[in-house]
Amino acid sequence: MSFKDNLANFAVGLVNGGYSDKEISSYKLCLIFSLLCEDGDLFLGKPFSSLVLENKADALLFSVRLYDFFAVLLYGL
């Protein structure tokens, strides 16, 4: 499955979860930003990849941690 397909499936999952178009756009922007930062070594220690790998078995925990990660990126919380 291609990255584009995975991103589309991610967006469909968010729509089904009741997220607005603006929230979905923000999530996708943060996702792409995180991947580019890791690829360009702007994130020390690959925190986004670690988040995904450490929480892939528990979807609920992953969702919460992903939200927290993106909140830091967007709002500096």
Sequence and secondary structure as in RCSB ss.txt:
>XXXX:A:sequence
MSFKDNLANFAVGLVNGGYSDKEISSYKLCLIFSLLCEDGDLFLGKPFSSLVLENKADALLFSVRLYDFFAVLLY
GL
>XXXX:A:secstr
  HHHHHHHHHHHHHHTT  HHHHHHHHHHHHHHHHHHHTT STT HHHHHHHHHTT HHHHHHHHHHHHHHHHH
  
